[in-house]
Amino acid sequence: MKKFFKHSLPHISLFKSHPNLNKFFGKLLHDPNLWHLNRHSLAGGMAVGLFVAFVPFPGQMLLAAGLAILFSVNLPLSVSLVWVTNPITIPPAFYLAYKLGAMLLGLPTQAIELDFSPEWVFHTLANIWQPLLLGCFVLGAISALIGYWLVIFLWRLQVTRLWQIRRANRLLKAQKRKLAASLKKNLNSC
């Protein structure tokens, strides 16, 4: 699992040399805890990234970086995961968030046509912002919890598998030593 994340996450130099990240966070980016690949750092990075992915405001990457620094979790993972919501997935994700928020608040849902013009933002968004924010918060929290526990579970599963392989190899070596000793004893007795 560690190898998977090591090969699939962006390199540290990409983050340390990013002008906006350096502008906002400066020397905080040089904390080695932000780059560790251990169970808690990756699970926390997963939770931060998935939660921030559902924040319906621009600047998600900076927010994810700030929270990763605050909670001392894996920064590349948390920043990368905000792209779960991208231009293709934002409309269905935010529509689902709006429907969920309206249901939780007991409000009737409105038929919404997505148009990101200033008029749409001021008129339509003004009417749906409360259920949208609540739905985004709930979906973000649920996905963060699922992501966190999924990493913990998969990490534990891999560690268990590696221990089983190591144990099987030790048993195999012990059997080979016994067999070699038995053969040596039989050859010496002849």
Secondary structure, 3 states (H helix, E strand, C coil): CHHHHHHHCCCHHHHHCCHHHHHHHHHHHHCHHHHCCCHHHHHHHHHHHHHHHCCCCCCHHHHHHHHHHHHCCCHHHHHHHHHHCCCCCHHHHHHHHHHHHHHHHCCCCCCCCCCCCHHHHHHHHHHHHHHHHHHHHHHHHHHHHHHHHHHHHHHHHHHHHHHHHHHHHHHHHHHHHHHHHHHHHHHHHC
